[in-house]
């Protein structure tokens, strides 16, 4: 509701509605939040992929030693990095952006 009020605060015809909104019940306020569309949030489902570079093979070590180092590298570097990327992608759709920039980016 605050975002709605901030957006329309300069419109004279909306002032009467703002007074009405102040007296809404909690249930009505929740319903208003459910139906209000926030244009500053990008709802496009952008599917991206990020490649995480593999550890370089060491020819001076045996195959088993390289495999062990690969497993350690996966546990210590790749897994935490992939979790960070997953959290970033999940949270990205809730980040507010400039509407004009979003439209220009899509075109």
Secondary structure, 3 states (H helix, E strand, C coil): CHHHHHHHCCCHHHHHHHHHHHCCCHHHHHHHHHHCCCCCECCCCCCCCCCCCCCCCCCCCCHHHHHHHHHHHHHHHHHHHHHHHHHHHHHHCCCECCHHHHHHHHC
